Amino acid sequence: MQIKILGCSGGVSANLRTTSLLVDDDVLIDAGTGVGDLTLEEMSHIQHVFLTHSHLDHIASLPLLLDTIFDRIKEPLVVHASADTIEALKQHIFNNIIWPDFSRLPSADKPVLTFNILSPSEHFELNGRNFEMIPVNHTVPGVGYRVSNKTGVFVFSGDTTSNDTLWQALNSGKRLDVLMIESAFANRDIDLCRRARHYCPQLLGEDMRKLKHDPDIYISHTKPGEEQNIFAECRQAMPGRKLHLLNGKEIFTL
């Protein structure tokens, strides 16, 4: 199983893309602006998208992806997400006002987009890979995903702040090789983090004490221009942990 980071930033700028992970060549976890760096051929191989929540930085490329590969795919693209996220997409994106309703195009019986509602703790098996939805704590209903195969396990937190559900789920598993988790702001913005329901290093460090595993931990979703400051604060808040700062170019093999 190969995981390629297409985008991991909390904003956009030169060489910065918002959140999207490519699993092997056929699955996306979130569809932020990083999807736009794929070639047309690479886009045409994508068959499944697992969304963490409905915020724009995590779904921005989904409508354009569908428009781009519309006539290149033989089977509909399947979007897996919570019921709340799917309802938000139907109401606010694929509503024939902001964007065409691709769940009914080119026809209602042969669309290029279908939706699959997943529930927290539900597993979805896909070609030897297991995708498990984990509830987290954000301003809109949000989830993370645990993805595993016979040789490895990684978890992507999505957007979240202090919670118990993520950590309980992680501790319930026998193995955790890689944890990709957000820390959107520096500690000076801790009040904003609480209101926006994001982590800062202090809040993340407090929750990290709950984790019984010792994975490689990759910090994502950092505010542009604040990456090194946030990462330095993470290292202070989580001494002894194997910390890394995602830069949007990593490729993991598990």
C-alpha positions as CSV (number, residue, x, y, z in Angstrom):
1,M,0.0,0.0,0.0
2,Q,1.4,3.3,-1.0
3,I,0.2,6.7,0.3
4,K,1.2,9.8,-1.6
5,I,0.6,13.2,0.0
6,L,-0.9,15.5,-2.6
7,G,-1.6,18.4,-0.2
8,C,-1.4,18.9,3.6
9,S,-1.4,22.7,4.1
10,G,-3.9,24.7,6.0
11,G,-4.0,27.2,3.1
12,V,-2.7,27.9,-0.4
13,S,0.4,29.6,-1.7
14,A,3.2,28.8,-4.1
15,N,3.9,25.1,-3.6
16,L,1.2,24.7,-0.9
17,R,-1.9,22.6,-1.5
18,T,-4.8,21.8,0.7
19,T,-5.5,18.3,2.0
20,S,-5.6,15.2,-0.1
21,L,-3.9,11.8,0.1
22,L,-3.6,9.3,-2.8
23,V,-3.8,5.7,-1.6
24,D,-2.2,3.5,-4.3
25,D,-3.6,4.8,-7.6
26,D,-7.3,4.5,-7.1
27,V,-8.3,6.1,-3.8
28,L,-8.3,9.6,-2.5
29,I,-8.7,10.6,1.2
30,D,-10.1,14.1,0.9
31,A,-10.0,16.1,-2.3
32,G,-8.3,19.4,-1.6
33,T,-6.4,21.5,-4.1
34,G,-3.5,19.0,-4.3
35,V,-5.6,16.8,-6.6
36,G,-4.9,19.3,-9.3
37,D,-1.3,18.3,-9.5
38,L,-2.2,14.8,-10.8
39,T,-2.0,14.1,-14.5
40,L,-5.1,13.4,-16.5
41,E,-4.1,9.8,-16.7
42,E,-3.6,9.6,-12.9
43,M,-7.0,11.3,-12.3
44,S,-8.7,8.7,-14.5
45,H,-7.6,5.9,-12.2
46,I,-9.3,7.3,-9.2
47,Q,-12.4,5.2,-8.3
48,H,-13.1,6.1,-4.6
49,V,-12.9,9.2,-2.5
50,F,-13.2,9.1,1.3
51,L,-14.1,12.5,2.7
52,T,-13.4,13.6,6.3
53,H,-15.9,16.5,6.3
54,S,-17.5,19.1,4.1
55,H,-15.2,22.1,4.4
56,L,-14.0,23.6,1.1
57,D,-10.3,23.0,1.7
58,H,-11.0,19.2,1.8
59,I,-13.5,19.0,-1.1
60,A,-12.4,21.8,-3.5
61,S,-11.1,19.6,-6.3
62,L,-13.9,17.0,-6.2
63,P,-16.3,18.9,-8.6
64,L,-13.5,19.7,-11.0
65,L,-12.1,16.2,-10.8
66,L,-15.5,14.8,-11.9
67,D,-15.8,17.3,-14.7
68,T,-12.3,16.4,-15.9
69,I,-12.7,12.6,-16.0
70,F,-16.4,12.7,-17.0
71,D,-15.8,10.9,-20.3
72,R,-12.9,8.8,-19.3
73,I,-14.4,6.5,-16.6
74,K,-16.5,3.4,-17.2
75,E,-17.7,3.1,-13.6
76,P,-19.0,5.9,-11.4
77,L,-16.7,7.6,-8.9
78,V,-17.8,6.6,-5.4
79,V,-17.7,9.2,-2.6
80,H,-17.7,7.7,0.8
81,A,-18.6,10.0,3.7
82,S,-20.9,10.5,6.7
83,A,-24.5,11.2,6.0
84,D,-24.0,14.9,7.0
85,T,-21.1,15.4,4.6
86,I,-23.0,13.8,1.7
87,E,-26.1,15.9,2.4
88,A,-23.9,19.1,2.4
89,L,-22.4,18.1,-1.0
90,K,-25.8,17.5,-2.4
91,Q,-27.3,20.8,-1.1
92,H,-24.4,23.1,-1.6
93,I,-22.1,21.8,-4.4
94,F,-23.8,19.3,-6.7
95,N,-27.1,21.3,-6.8
96,N,-27.0,22.5,-10.5
97,I,-26.3,26.0,-9.2
98,I,-22.8,25.9,-7.9
99,W,-22.0,22.8,-10.0
100,P,-23.9,20.2,-12.1
101,D,-25.4,17.3,-10.2
102,F,-23.1,14.6,-11.4
103,S,-25.1,12.0,-9.5
104,R,-27.6,12.3,-12.3
105,L,-25.3,12.9,-15.2
106,P,-25.1,11.8,-18.0
107,S,-28.3,10.1,-16.8
108,A,-30.0,9.2,-13.5
109,D,-29.5,5.5,-14.2
110,K,-25.9,5.8,-15.3
111,P,-24.3,8.6,-13.3
112,V,-20.6,9.4,-13.0
113,L,-20.9,10.0,-9.3
114,T,-22.5,7.9,-6.5
115,F,-22.5,8.3,-2.8
116,N,-22.0,5.8,-0.1
117,I,-22.9,6.7,3.5
118,L,-20.5,5.4,6.1
119,S,-21.1,5.5,9.8
120,P,-18.6,5.9,12.6
121,S,-16.6,2.6,13.3
122,E,-17.9,1.2,10.0
123,H,-15.3,-0.7,7.9
124,F,-15.1,-0.7,4.1
125,E,-13.0,-3.4,2.4
126,L,-11.4,-2.5,-0.9
127,N,-8.9,-4.7,-2.7
128,G,-7.1,-5.9,0.4
129,R,-7.3,-2.5,2.2
130,N,-9.6,-1.7,5.1
131,F,-11.0,1.8,5.6
132,E,-12.5,2.5,9.0
133,M,-14.3,5.7,9.8
134,I,-13.4,7.3,13.2
135,P,-15.5,10.2,14.6
136,V,-13.6,13.3,15.6
137,N,-14.4,16.8,17.0
138,H,-14.8,19.6,14.5
139,T,-17.2,22.5,13.7
140,V,-19.1,20.4,11.2
141,P,-19.5,16.6,11.5
142,G,-16.0,15.3,11.0
143,V,-14.2,11.9,10.9
144,G,-10.7,10.5,10.5
145,Y,-9.8,7.2,8.8
146,R,-7.8,4.2,9.8
147,V,-6.4,2.4,6.7
148,S,-4.8,-1.0,7.0
149,N,-3.7,-3.9,5.0
150,K,-1.7,-7.0,5.9
151,T,1.6,-5.1,6.2
152,G,0.7,-1.8,7.8
153,V,-1.7,0.7,9.4
154,F,-1.9,4.4,9.1
155,V,-4.5,6.9,10.5
156,F,-5.4,10.3,9.2
157,S,-7.2,12.5,11.7
158,G,-8.9,14.9,9.4
159,D,-9.7,18.3,11.1
160,T,-10.2,18.0,14.9
161,T,-9.5,19.3,18.3
162,S,-9.5,17.8,21.8
163,N,-11.6,14.6,21.9
164,D,-11.6,11.1,23.2
165,T,-13.1,9.2,20.3
166,L,-10.0,9.3,18.1
167,W,-7.6,8.2,20.8
168,Q,-9.9,5.4,22.0
169,A,-10.1,4.1,18.5
170,L,-6.4,4.2,18.0
171,N,-5.7,2.4,21.3
172,S,-8.2,-0.3,20.4
173,G,-6.1,-1.3,17.4
174,K,-3.2,-3.7,17.8
175,R,-0.9,-1.7,15.5
176,L,-0.3,1.8,14.3
177,D,2.6,2.6,12.1
178,V,1.9,6.2,10.9
179,L,-0.4,8.9,12.4
180,M,-1.1,12.0,10.3
181,I,-2.6,14.6,12.6
182,E,-3.4,18.2,12.3
183,S,-2.0,21.2,14.3
184,A,-3.5,24.1,12.5
185,F,-2.3,27.0,14.6
186,A,0.4,28.1,17.0
187,N,-0.2,28.1,20.7
188,R,-0.8,31.8,20.8
189,D,-4.0,31.1,18.9
190,I,-5.3,28.5,21.4
191,D,-8.6,30.4,21.9
192,L,-9.2,30.4,18.1
193,C,-8.4,26.7,18.0
194,R,-11.0,26.0,20.6
195,R,-13.6,28.0,18.7
196,A,-12.6,26.6,15.3
197,R,-12.1,23.2,16.7
198,H,-8.6,22.7,15.6
199,Y,-5.5,21.5,17.4
200,C,-2.6,23.7,18.4
201,P,0.6,22.1,19.8
202,Q,-0.5,22.5,23.4
203,L,-3.9,20.9,22.9
204,L,-2.4,18.2,20.7
205,G,0.2,17.4,23.3
206,E,-2.4,17.1,26.0
207,D,-4.3,14.6,23.9
208,M,-1.2,12.7,22.7
209,R,-0.7,11.5,26.3
210,K,-3.7,9.3,25.7
211,L,-2.0,7.4,22.9
212,K,-0.6,4.0,23.9
213,H,1.1,3.3,20.5
214,D,4.4,4.9,19.4
215,P,4.0,5.5,15.7
216,D,5.7,8.0,13.4
217,I,3.7,11.1,13.8
218,Y,3.3,13.6,10.9
219,I,2.0,17.1,11.6
220,S,-0.3,18.4,8.9
221,H,-2.7,21.3,8.2
222,T,-0.3,24.0,9.5
223,K,-1.1,27.6,8.7
224,P,1.0,28.9,5.8
225,G,4.1,30.7,7.0
226,E,3.8,29.2,10.5
227,E,4.9,25.7,9.7
228,Q,8.3,25.7,11.5
229,N,7.0,27.6,14.5
230,I,4.1,25.2,15.0
231,F,6.4,22.2,14.5
232,A,8.9,23.6,17.1
233,E,6.0,24.0,19.6
234,C,4.9,20.4,18.8
235,R,8.3,19.1,19.6
236,Q,8.2,20.9,23.0
237,A,4.7,19.7,23.7
238,M,5.4,16.0,22.8
239,P,9.0,15.2,23.9
240,G,10.0,11.6,23.1
241,R,7.5,11.2,20.3
242,K,8.7,10.5,16.7
243,L,7.5,13.8,15.1
244,H,7.8,14.9,11.5
245,L,6.4,17.9,9.6
246,L,4.5,17.0,6.5
247,N,5.7,19.0,3.5
248,G,3.3,17.7,0.8
249,K,5.9,15.6,-1.0
250,E,6.0,12.4,1.1
251,I,5.3,9.0,-0.3
252,F,4.8,6.2,2.3
253,T,4.9,2.5,1.6
254,L,3.2,0.2,4.2
